[in-house]
């Protein structure tokens, strides 16, 4: 220590400046962009359990749209208006992650995804996380400015600064327009590619190869999708490679091992219900490997949280000191929402949680939300500043919340079905709160660097969060309904019956199959395996089971009775949450397989390899992690080329990463993600309306299109994907030139 105090931070916009900031057009644009990127993030988290930050793409789009409007005579935006847009627009991504990680578990536990429950969890968790972050701002953002970097927030501030400075030159304005054009190009390509691939059956969507002896049961595959390629580019080569390595372990070691040792068994090996000899690789994965993956994910999350314990303690201690530290400064750049409104808001949220019937909440659950919500919102805000949003172990915090909540419930004897919903509601609200607290921290860091008014940012993200919560709930339900298969009971449990007089709830079929069967049936939630698998059944008035309802999220039946194929959503982390709840409250887990997964995670940690991304790879299909690996390898090649430039010879690792995050490659990848994911959502939504069209196109492509069906289809389907990869590589390489000059 030198004894010399650090100079006071000087923001880009001085405190005394009065320029347009919280305007209606900025808030509306931010809310709308937040819904779009939130929907694409929800689609991603259901498929692969990951999301990517939306702040920089939203900021770039905002700058471009406002400048385009200014050419028509409308006033151009200020840098603080653009900051409000990205602040309001960033809320959707964090809410999508929390919803996708937790709420699908309700289906796996045998309950329905009620719209009121989903929207309440989303809105209450988002509000709680934002409100709990507000008192932490002075401690984490201001007092520890030089210590906590908040990488995504800092990168976003640099993008907005560069856009503002470019206004003074025609060349700079053209450059910013070009950056936005890259995002829109990626969006258009992702949308068109996904539509041609999935809706028009232009080529096979998963190229795969199943091996015979001596690697019987082994297989490789790749989903040729733009959104997963974009995810891999953004998260980078290391995490992408570790994730794919988990898939390689599952598909080229674990599944062949189970096939090798179990092929001669004369009876099914629990928890499987079929002979291993008769199982396909995917059936072996569903019966055994998923439990190993779930154990590895749980252990990886807990290890990540344990590593953060020193940080948790420092953060809590610093926060308490911050509370004790004097009156609020009256400067514009230091004005928060008043503490009385923050406390009133937190109290109101807890009251609504208590009174909301869909959450099945009680006093103990509400107290758990309050305690764990504050703890993990604080932890999330701190960790985001140290390691960034992408590495923030929100899943580990959610696992810890569920473990502790379920253990408390077990001690007091609360083990029935309704307590599943209570425990999951606690975990879901805390997950969304901690995720949103981290996102809010990044936004407030951006505002701190730019000279924004914190109070206005806080109001903007509250507005964005509420709007996204309202929008994402119906999207989640619709995605599930569109991929739900009503399996005739004759295929899974012939002759299954129950007492219809005890069943009060009645429903009709949803989605494409409702066109062929418009009748209403009674709902039977079967919890045992006597006579047929456990699950949700539709029963006629006589008590005869007619359909097994196989959900779109984490379902196992991929073919409808008319022969059409359905793409299910694996929702890897939601499965883990359901296993924790059922495993603790009902002791219904194959613990040997789960412990195998725990050991895998611990071995990786002992070898110095981050276990959580590897564990997610073990759980996911290899076809989902392989395109992420391809995107990561492209990013690694481009980054190595950039780092060899003289301008970056003395740059720190943080500066090199920041330069990569601002590159054209990241912008194009963001467009791929948004366009591909939005196309996937729209195709899923239209499944019930365009069922005849889909069947006709599928039939024609199966007969006449060698890219879709036939001996060479797996290889041919890689050709359009190779073009997608080549464009990403070219755009990313063009941004790496000596003109890149010095790192920011």
ABEGO torsion letter per residue (X at the ends): XAGBBBBBBBBABBAABBBBABBAAAAAAAAAAAAAAAAAAAAAAAAAGBBBBAAAAAAAAAAAAAAAAAAAGBBBBBAAAAAAAAAAAAAAAAAAAAAAAAAAAAAAAGBBBBAAAAAAAAAAAAAAAAAAAAAAAAAAAAAAAAABAGAAAAAAAAAAAAAAAAAABAAAAAAAAAAAAAAAAAAAAAAAAAAAAAAAGABBABBBBBBBOAABGBBBBBBBBAAAAAAAAAAEAAAAAAAAAAAAAAAAAAAAAAAAAAAABABBBOABABBAAABBAAAAAAAAAAAAAAAAAAAAAAAAAAAAAAAAAAAAAAAAAAAABEBBBABAAABBBBAAAAAAAAAAAAAAAAABAAAGBBAAAAAAAAAAAAAAAAAAAAAAAAAEAAABBAAAAAAAAAAAAAAAAAAAGBABAAAAAAAAAAAAAAAAAAAAAAAAAAAAAAAAAAGBBAAAAAAAAAAAAAAAAAAAAAAAAAAAAAABBBBBAAAABBGBBBBAAABABBBBBBEAAAAABABBBBBBBBABABGEBBEBBBBBAAGBBABBBBBABGBABABBAAGBBBBBBAGAAAAAAAAAAAAAAAGBBBAAAAAAAAAAAAAAAAAGBBAAAAAAAAABBAAAAAAAAAAAAAAAAAAAAAAABAAAAABBAAAAAAAAAABAAAAAAAAAAAAAAAAAAAAAAAAAAAAAAAAAAAAAAAAABAAABEAAAAAAAAAAAAAAAAAAAAAAAAABBAAAEBBX
